[in-house]
Amino acid sequence: MYVTKCVFGWGYVTLIASKSENHSRSHSAKLGQFSMKLFFSSVSSVVLGLTVVGSTFISGLSAQAQEILQQQGQLAPVEDEHTFAGEAGQAVTIRLSSSDFDPVLALLAPNGEEIAANDDYGGTLDATIVITLPSSGTYKVLARSYSGQGGNYTVTVAPASEFELVFTEALDAIQQGNFEMAIAAYTRAIEVEADRPEVYLGRADAYFGMAYQELGDSLTGPDKLPDQTREAIASDYESAANLYEAQGDSDLAQSFREQANYVRTGEVPESQFVPEGEG
């Protein structure tokens, strides 16, 4: 929300330009240009309405209302900027985390071009960019909030680890629909760090994706999966379950054990079965 105050002889009037929360993810916190008009009634000497381009908030505006103010401007994105010096070929991990809002990251190259952006990374609400820098110079990190809500946050820039590079390669391959490449990258990530449950779950998703590419709509249940693929998915669910159990999350561990059994047998877990009429 942005506030503009226009001062008159008898006090001030507050003009508020705001954007609805019902916006798409790609336009979060980017409000852009706006214009506003303030109307004055020669009869009642009160402000009767405020017009914002695209939306009208006018109630009881009389035919005698006259325009006494017309103003145009541009609302800047709600964001913080942080800079760091980078070298061409340097691999870095940029992470934005907050318990107060859903963070969004963007990275600008030294020439001002946006070269990377992220909202949710690897199944979390934190925003993370893992990238090999294309040139040397000063890079700009833009910290944003998905909903426009403010709060405390932490932003870090650090050398990217081998695991982060390979894991990000797997995520990118999933987005591109290259499931074979994703499976290979997840497997390398497991070789680097075998105690990360999200990697096993990601690989299971890649197995599913590859099977669907091959079978299409005929993939109506786990019994339609090739035996080798079926066992690979179940095994990855069990590996993730064991890791969650070791981390103290018994409920999540049990959930993935049930998923593994479902993939192997086709039997719906009792905990997910809702008798007719009780849902």
N, C-alpha and C positions, 0 to 999 in steps of 0.2 A: 504494500500500500504506500502511495506517495501523497504527500500533503503540500498544498500550496496555499498561502494566506495572502489575500488581497486586502490591503488596508484602506478604509474609507474614513471620512471625517467622524462618523459616529461609532467607530470600532473596527472590527474586521469580520470578514466572511471567510470561512475555511472551505476550500475546494479540494475534494478528494478524488484522485484518479486511481482506480485499482483494476486488477485483472482477476477474472474468475479463477477458482482453483481447478475448474474443469478444463484443463489444457492438456495437450499431448506431451509425452515425455520429451520429445525432441525440441519443444519450445519452452521448457521450464525456465522460469526466471528471466525470460527475454520478452519484455513488454513492448518495446519498439516505440514508434511515433504515436502521438495522440494529439487531439485538439479539444478545446473546451470552450463553452460559451456560458456567460452569466447574464441572466435576464433580469431587468428591473421594471417593476410595474409603476407607471405614473399615477395610478389610482391608490394603491395600498402602500407604496414605498417599501415593499419587501421583496426578497429574492424568491422567485416562484419556481425556478427550474435550473437544472444543470444538464447540458448536453455533452456527451462524450461520443466521439466518432464510433459508430458500430453499435452503440447502446444508448437509449434515451431514458432519462429519469425526469420526466416532466409531469407535474400534477397540477391541474387547474390553471394552466397558462392562458391568460386572457389575451384577447386580440390586441389590447393596448400595450402589451409587454414590449419593451424596447431593449435592444442589445446594447449593453454598456461596457462589455469586455469580451474580446475574442482573442484567444491565446493559443499558440501552437508550440510544441516542444517535443522532446524525445526522452523517454524514460530509460535510464541505463540499467543493464542487468544487475540483479542483486548478487554480488560476488565479491570475493577478496582476491587480491593478486599477490603472488609470491614468485620471486625470481631466483634462478640459480645458474651458475656457469657450467656449461657442458662441453664435452669434446666429441668430435665426430667419431662414431664407432663405439662410444661408451654406452653400455647397457645399464639402465637405471630402472628402479621401481619407485613409483610415486603413489602414495597411499593417503587417502582422506577418510578419516573415521570420526564418527560422532554418535553419542547416545541421545542427542537432542533432535536430530533431523536425519533425513535420508540424503546422504551426500552425493554430489555429482562433480566429476573432475573433467577438466579440459587442459590440454597442453598446447601452447603456442611456440612455434619455432622462432629463432632469432629474427626472421623476416616478417613475423606477425601472423603467419599462416597457422591455422589450427591443424595439428597433425595427429592428434589422438584425443579420445574422450571415453569416459566410462561412467556408468551409473552403478549397477550391481555387479560384483566380481565373484566368480566362482561359487555362486550360491549364497553369498552374503549380501548385506545391504551396504557394506563399505564400497567405496569407489577406488579402483586400483588401475594404474597404467603401467605396463611393463613394456619397455621400448628400447631399441637401439637408436641412439641419437644420430640424425642424418648429417649434422654439420656442427661446427664449433661456434660458440657464442652464448648469449644470454637467453635462457628459456624462461617462459612465463607460465606459471601454474595458476589456473583459475579454479577457486574453490566455490562451489555453488550448492544450493539446497534444491532438491527436486520439487518440493511443494512451495518453496518460497519462505518457509519457516526458518527462523534464525536459531542460534544456540552455540554452544561450545563445540570446538572440533580440534583435531590434530592432523596436521599434514606433514608428511615425511618424504624425503628424497634420499634414496640410498642405492648403492650398487646392486644390480639384480643378481640374485643367486641362480645357480644352475637349475634348481627346481622351479623357480618362478618363470624362467625362460621357457622351459619345456612345458610346464603346465599351461602357460598362456598360449603356446603354440597349439596345444590340444583344444583349448577353448575356441581359438580362432578357426580351427579346422571344423569344429562342430557347427559354428555359425555359417560356415561356407558350405556345409553339407558334405564335406569330405570325411566320411566316417572312418574309412580305412586309415587315413592319415591321423585322425584323432586317436584311434585305438593304439597306433604305434607310439604316438606322443605320450599318451597316458601310461603306456607300459614303460617308457623310458623314465617318466616322472616317478613311477613306483620303484624303479631301480635306484633312483637317487634318494627318495625318502619314502619308505614303505609304511610309515605310520600315519598317513593322511587319508582318512576315510573318504573325503570328497573326491579323491582321485579314482578310487574303485567305483564309486557311484557314477562318476563321469564316464568311465570306460564302459560300464553297463549300459548307460544311455546310448553310447556310440554303437555298441553291438545291436541294440534295438533299432537304431536309426539305419544301420547298414542292412539289417534284415528287412525293414520296411521298404527300403529302396529296391530290394530284389523281389519282394513278394507283393507289395502294394496292399490293396484292400483285402486280399486273401489272408492276410495276417490277422486273424480274428481272435487269437488266443495263444497262450504259450505253447500249446500242443502243435501249433503250426510252425514253430521255430525249428530250424535244423538242430539236430541233437547236440552238435558241438557248440553252437551258439547258445543254446538253452543252458547247457552246463556252465559255460563261461559267465553268463549273466548271473546265475544262481551263486556261483562261486564268489563273484565280486560282491554281491549283496552280503554274503556270509563274512567275507573279509572286513567289509565296512562295519557290520554288526559287532564283530569281535573287537574292533578298534574303539567303537563307541562304548562298549562294555568296559573296556580298560580305562576309558576316560570318565567312567562313572555315570554314563547316560544309559541306564538299563532299559528305559521305555523305548528309546530310539533303536537300541540294539535289538529288542524283541520285535519291533516293527519290521526291520530289515530281514530278520530271520524268517518271519512269516512271509515276506515277499519272496525270499529265496525258495521257500517250500512251495509257494504258489507257482513260481516259474517251473519248478521241477515236476509238480504233480497236477497243476491246474485246479487244485482245491482252494477255494476262497477262504482266507483266514477267518475263524469264527469271530474275532474282534472286529472285522469289517462287515460282518453279515447283519443286516437289519431286517427282521421278519416283516412281512407285508402288513401294513396298517400301523406299524410302530415307528415309522420314519417321520 
